[in-house]
């Protein structure tokens, strides 16, 4: 929900990955074995795209997601 505080726990079990939340331009490097915690407070509603922005393997192009803020 808009205005609520969230903590995103982002980690990798295999390779280095990237976490890109667009269009708000949040870009994080995700390293194997490390739990990265990102605190976010959405200020607008809508659908936001998540992609891996660090080439990681043959399936890299399929690493996508969506964050929905109401």
N, CA, C and O atoms as a GROMACS GRO file, in nm:
protein
  280
    1UNK      N    1   0.082  -0.119   0.000
    1UNK     CA    2   0.000   0.000   0.000
    1UNK      C    3   0.087   0.125   0.000
    1UNK      O    4   0.194   0.129   0.060
    2UNK      N    5   0.037   0.225  -0.067
    2UNK     CA    6   0.105   0.355  -0.072
    2UNK      C    7   0.122   0.409   0.069
    2UNK      O    8   0.029   0.405   0.149
    3UNK      N    9   0.241   0.459   0.101
    3UNK     CA   10   0.268   0.519   0.231
    3UNK      C   11   0.310   0.421   0.339
    3UNK      O   12   0.353   0.464   0.446
    4UNK      N   13   0.300   0.292   0.315
    4UNK     CA   14   0.341   0.191   0.413
    4UNK      C   15   0.490   0.162   0.396
    4UNK      O   16   0.542   0.168   0.284
    5UNK      N   17   0.557   0.130   0.504
    5UNK     CA   18   0.698   0.094   0.498
    5UNK      C   19   0.712  -0.057   0.479
    5UNK      O   20   0.645  -0.135   0.546
    6UNK      N   21   0.799  -0.096   0.387
    6UNK     CA   22   0.826  -0.237   0.360
    6UNK      C   23   0.976  -0.260   0.362
    6UNK      O   24   1.054  -0.171   0.329
    7UNK      N   25   1.014  -0.380   0.400
    7UNK     CA   26   1.154  -0.422   0.394
    7UNK      C   27   1.162  -0.539   0.297
    7UNK      O   28   1.106  -0.646   0.322
    8UNK      N   29   1.232  -0.518   0.189
    8UNK     CA   30   1.250  -0.622   0.089
    8UNK      C   31   1.379  -0.697   0.121
    8UNK      O   32   1.486  -0.637   0.125
    9UNK      N   33   1.369  -0.827   0.142
    9UNK     CA   34   1.486  -0.912   0.163
    9UNK      C   35   1.520  -0.974   0.029
    9UNK      O   36   1.442  -1.053  -0.025
   10UNK      N   37   1.635  -0.939  -0.025
   10UNK     CA   38   1.674  -0.982  -0.159
   10UNK      C   39   1.804  -1.060  -0.147
   10UNK      O   40   1.903  -1.011  -0.091
   11UNK      N   41   1.803  -1.183  -0.200
   11UNK     CA   42   1.924  -1.265  -0.191
   11UNK      C   43   1.933  -1.356  -0.313
   11UNK      O   44   1.839  -1.370  -0.390
   12UNK      N   45   2.049  -1.418  -0.328
   12UNK     CA   46   2.075  -1.510  -0.437
   12UNK      C   47   2.136  -1.637  -0.381
   12UNK      O   48   2.219  -1.632  -0.290
   13UNK      N   49   2.095  -1.750  -0.435
   13UNK     CA   50   2.152  -1.877  -0.392
   13UNK      C   51   2.260  -1.927  -0.488
   13UNK      O   52   2.332  -2.022  -0.455
   14UNK      N   53   2.272  -1.866  -0.606
   14UNK     CA   54   2.362  -1.922  -0.705
   14UNK      C   55   2.465  -1.824  -0.760
   14UNK      O   56   2.585  -1.843  -0.740
   15UNK      N   57   2.421  -1.722  -0.829
   15UNK     CA   58   2.510  -1.630  -0.900
   15UNK      C   59   2.483  -1.486  -0.860
   15UNK      O   60   2.389  -1.457  -0.786
   16UNK      N   61   2.568  -1.396  -0.909
   16UNK     CA   62   2.542  -1.253  -0.891
   16UNK      C   63   2.425  -1.214  -0.981
   16UNK      O   64   2.421  -1.249  -1.099
   17UNK      N   65   2.331  -1.142  -0.924
   17UNK     CA   66   2.214  -1.095  -0.998
   17UNK      C   67   2.201  -0.945  -0.977
   17UNK      O   68   2.273  -0.885  -0.897
   18UNK      N   69   2.109  -0.886  -1.047
   18UNK     CA   70   2.074  -0.747  -1.027
   18UNK      C   71   1.927  -0.736  -0.996
   18UNK      O   72   1.848  -0.818  -1.043
   19UNK      N   73   1.889  -0.637  -0.918
   19UNK     CA   74   1.748  -0.610  -0.887
   19UNK      C   75   1.721  -0.468  -0.931
   19UNK      O   76   1.777  -0.374  -0.876
   20UNK      N   77   1.635  -0.454  -1.030
   20UNK     CA   78   1.602  -0.321  -1.081
   20UNK      C   79   1.452  -0.302  -1.073
   20UNK      O   80   1.375  -0.378  -1.132
   21UNK      N   81   1.410  -0.200  -0.999
   21UNK     CA   82   1.267  -0.166  -0.984
   21UNK      C   83   1.243  -0.040  -1.065
   21UNK      O   84   1.293   0.068  -1.032
   22UNK      N   85   1.164  -0.054  -1.170
   22UNK     CA   86   1.139   0.057  -1.263
   22UNK      C   87   0.992   0.097  -1.263
   22UNK      O   88   0.906   0.009  -1.250
   23UNK      N   89   0.959   0.220  -1.277
   23UNK     CA   90   1.041   0.333  -1.321
   23UNK      C   91   1.102   0.416  -1.209
   23UNK      O   92   1.145   0.528  -1.233
   24UNK      N   93   1.107   0.364  -1.086
   24UNK     CA   94   1.160   0.446  -0.976
   24UNK      C   95   1.313   0.442  -0.968
   24UNK      O   96   1.372   0.509  -0.883
   25UNK      N   97   1.376   0.364  -1.055
   25UNK     CA   98   1.522   0.361  -1.067
   25UNK      C   99   1.592   0.315  -0.940
   25UNK      O  100   1.689   0.377  -0.896
   26UNK      N  101   1.542   0.206  -0.881
   26UNK     CA  102   1.613   0.140  -0.772
   26UNK      C  103   1.692   0.026  -0.834
   26UNK      O  104   1.634  -0.063  -0.896
   27UNK      N  105   1.823   0.029  -0.820
   27UNK     CA  106   1.911  -0.074  -0.876
   27UNK      C  107   2.002  -0.127  -0.766
   27UNK      O  108   2.076  -0.051  -0.703
   28UNK      N  109   1.996  -0.259  -0.745
   28UNK     CA  110   2.075  -0.321  -0.640
   28UNK      C  111   2.155  -0.437  -0.697
   28UNK      O  112   2.110  -0.506  -0.789
   29UNK      N  113   2.274  -0.458  -0.642
   29UNK     CA  114   2.355  -0.573  -0.679
   29UNK      C  115   2.326  -0.682  -0.577
   29UNK      O  116   2.334  -0.659  -0.456
   30UNK      N  117   2.290  -0.802  -0.625
   30UNK     CA  118   2.253  -0.913  -0.538
   30UNK      C  119   2.363  -1.019  -0.546
   30UNK      O  120   2.386  -1.080  -0.650
   31UNK      N  121   2.430  -1.041  -0.433
   31UNK     CA  122   2.542  -1.134  -0.428
   31UNK      C  123   2.502  -1.264  -0.359
   31UNK      O  124   2.423  -1.262  -0.266
   32UNK      N  125   2.556  -1.377  -0.405
   32UNK     CA  126   2.524  -1.506  -0.343
   32UNK      C  127   2.558  -1.509  -0.194
   32UNK      O  128   2.664  -1.462  -0.153
   33UNK      N  129   2.467  -1.564  -0.115
   33UNK     CA  130   2.491  -1.581   0.028
   33UNK      C  131   2.473  -1.456   0.112
   33UNK      O  132   2.498  -1.460   0.232
   34UNK      N  133   2.431  -1.347   0.053
   34UNK     CA  134   2.415  -1.221   0.125
   34UNK      C  135   2.269  -1.180   0.123
   34UNK      O  136   2.206  -1.178   0.017
   35UNK      N  137   2.213  -1.147   0.240
   35UNK     CA  138   2.074  -1.102   0.250
   35UNK      C  139   2.073  -0.950   0.249
   35UNK      O  140   2.105  -0.887   0.350
   36UNK      N  141   2.036  -0.890   0.136
   36UNK     CA  142   2.030  -0.745   0.124
   36UNK      C  143   1.889  -0.701   0.165
   36UNK      O  144   1.791  -0.753   0.112
   37UNK      N  145   1.879  -0.608   0.257
   37UNK     CA  146   1.749  -0.558   0.302
   37UNK      C  147   1.734  -0.414   0.254
   37UNK      O  148   1.813  -0.326   0.290
   38UNK      N  149   1.632  -0.392   0.173
   38UNK     CA  150   1.604  -0.258   0.121
   38UNK      C  151   1.472  -0.209   0.182
   38UNK      O  152   1.368  -0.273   0.167
   39UNK      N  153   1.478  -0.096   0.249
   39UNK     CA  154   1.357  -0.037   0.306
   39UNK      C  155   1.296   0.057   0.203
   39UNK      O  156   1.364   0.148   0.154
   40UNK      N  157   1.170   0.035   0.169
   40UNK     CA  158   1.102   0.123   0.074
   40UNK      C  159   0.969   0.169   0.131
   40UNK      O  160   0.904   0.098   0.208
   41UNK      N  161   0.930   0.289   0.092
   41UNK     CA  162   0.799   0.344   0.125
   41UNK      C  163   0.740   0.396  -0.006
   41UNK      O  164   0.776   0.505  -0.050
   42UNK      N  165   0.650   0.319  -0.069
   42UNK     CA  166   0.593   0.363  -0.196
   42UNK      C  167   0.518   0.496  -0.182
   42UNK      O  168   0.441   0.515  -0.088
   43UNK      N  169   0.543   0.586  -0.275
   43UNK     CA  170   0.478   0.717  -0.271
   43UNK      C  171   0.372   0.732  -0.381
   43UNK      O  172   0.297   0.830  -0.382
   44UNK      N  173   0.366   0.636  -0.472
   44UNK     CA  174   0.264   0.639  -0.578
   44UNK      C  175   0.207   0.499  -0.596
   44UNK      O  176   0.271   0.400  -0.563
   45UNK      N  177   0.087   0.494  -0.649
   45UNK     CA  178   0.024   0.366  -0.677
   45UNK      C  179   0.056   0.324  -0.820
   45UNK      O  180   0.098   0.405  -0.902
   46UNK      N  181   0.037   0.195  -0.848
   46UNK     CA  182   0.057   0.146  -0.984
   46UNK      C  183   0.132   0.015  -0.988
   46UNK      O  184   0.161  -0.045  -0.884
   47UNK      N  185   0.162  -0.029  -1.109
   47UNK     CA  186   0.237  -0.152  -1.132
   47UNK      C  187   0.381  -0.114  -1.165
   47UNK      O  188   0.406  -0.029  -1.251
   48UNK      N  189   0.475  -0.177  -1.097
   48UNK     CA  190   0.616  -0.148  -1.115
   48UNK      C  191   0.688  -0.275  -1.160
   48UNK      O  192   0.661  -0.384  -1.108
   49UNK      N  193   0.777  -0.263  -1.255
   49UNK     CA  194   0.846  -0.376  -1.313
   49UNK      C  195   0.976  -0.405  -1.239
   49UNK      O  196   1.051  -0.313  -1.205
   50UNK      N  197   1.002  -0.534  -1.214
   50UNK     CA  198   1.127  -0.579  -1.153
   50UNK      C  199   1.199  -0.665  -1.256
   50UNK      O  200   1.141  -0.757  -1.312
   51UNK      N  201   1.326  -0.634  -1.281
   51UNK     CA  202   1.406  -0.715  -1.374
   51UNK      C  203   1.544  -0.739  -1.312
   51UNK      O  204   1.592  -0.662  -1.230
   52UNK      N  205   1.606  -0.848  -1.355
   52UNK     CA  206   1.746  -0.873  -1.323
   52UNK      C  207   1.827  -0.793  -1.424
   52UNK      O  208   1.815  -0.815  -1.545
   53UNK      N  209   1.908  -0.701  -1.376
   53UNK     CA  210   1.985  -0.616  -1.468
   53UNK      C  211   2.134  -0.650  -1.470
   53UNK      O  212   2.216  -0.569  -1.512
   54UNK      N  213   2.167  -0.771  -1.425
   54UNK     CA  214   2.305  -0.820  -1.428
   54UNK      C  215   2.302  -0.956  -1.498
   54UNK      O  216   2.240  -1.050  -1.448
   55UNK      N  217   2.368  -0.966  -1.614
   55UNK     CA  218   2.362  -1.093  -1.687
   55UNK      C  219   2.412  -1.204  -1.597
   55UNK      O  220   2.522  -1.196  -1.543
   56UNK      N  221   2.330  -1.309  -1.581
   56UNK     CA  222   2.361  -1.414  -1.484
   56UNK      C  223   2.364  -1.555  -1.541
   56UNK      O  224   2.434  -1.641  -1.488
   57UNK      N  225   2.290  -1.581  -1.647
   57UNK     CA  226   2.286  -1.716  -1.705
   57UNK      C  227   2.201  -1.714  -1.831
   57UNK      O  228   2.155  -1.609  -1.875
   58UNK      N  229   2.180  -1.833  -1.887
   58UNK     CA  230   2.097  -1.843  -2.007
   58UNK      C  231   1.953  -1.798  -1.982
   58UNK      O  232   1.887  -1.750  -2.074
   59UNK      N  233   1.903  -1.814  -1.860
   59UNK     CA  234   1.766  -1.775  -1.828
   59UNK      C  235   1.751  -1.631  -1.783
   59UNK      O  236   1.645  -1.591  -1.735
   60UNK      N  237   1.856  -1.552  -1.798
   60UNK     CA  238   1.856  -1.413  -1.751
   60UNK      C  239   1.734  -1.335  -1.801
   60UNK      O  240   1.671  -1.262  -1.724
   61UNK      N  241   1.703  -1.348  -1.928
   61UNK     CA  242   1.593  -1.270  -1.987
   61UNK      C  243   1.456  -1.306  -1.930
   61UNK      O  244   1.360  -1.232  -1.953
   62UNK      N  245   1.444  -1.416  -1.856
   62UNK     CA  246   1.315  -1.455  -1.799
   62UNK      C  247   1.300  -1.410  -1.654
   62UNK      O  248   1.195  -1.433  -1.593
   63UNK      N  249   1.402  -1.347  -1.599
   63UNK     CA  250   1.399  -1.306  -1.458
   63UNK      C  251   1.331  -1.170  -1.446
   63UNK      O  252   1.396  -1.066  -1.442
   64UNK      N  253   1.200  -1.175  -1.440
   64UNK     CA  254   1.119  -1.054  -1.430
   64UNK      C  255   1.013  -1.072  -1.322
   64UNK      O  256   0.980  -1.184  -1.284
   65UNK      N  257   0.963  -0.962  -1.274
   65UNK     CA  258   0.857  -0.965  -1.174
   65UNK      C  259   0.779  -0.835  -1.176
   65UNK      O  260   0.804  -0.746  -1.258
   66UNK      N  261   0.684  -0.825  -1.085
   66UNK     CA  262   0.600  -0.707  -1.079
   66UNK      C  263   0.569  -0.676  -0.932
   66UNK      O  264   0.545  -0.766  -0.852
   67UNK      N  265   0.571  -0.548  -0.899
   67UNK     CA  266   0.528  -0.501  -0.767
   67UNK      C  267   0.405  -0.415  -0.790
   67UNK      O  268   0.406  -0.322  -0.870
   68UNK      N  269   0.298  -0.447  -0.719
   68UNK     CA  270   0.173  -0.373  -0.732
   68UNK      C  271   0.150  -0.292  -0.606
   68UNK      O  272   0.143  -0.347  -0.496
   69UNK      N  273   0.138  -0.162  -0.621
   69UNK     CA  274   0.114  -0.072  -0.508
   69UNK      C  275  -0.028  -0.017  -0.521
   69UNK      O  276  -0.064   0.040  -0.624
   70UNK      N  277  -0.106  -0.037  -0.417
   70UNK     CA  278  -0.246   0.013  -0.416
   70UNK      C  279  -0.260   0.130  -0.325
   70UNK      O  280  -0.370   0.185  -0.312
   0.00000   0.00000   0.00000
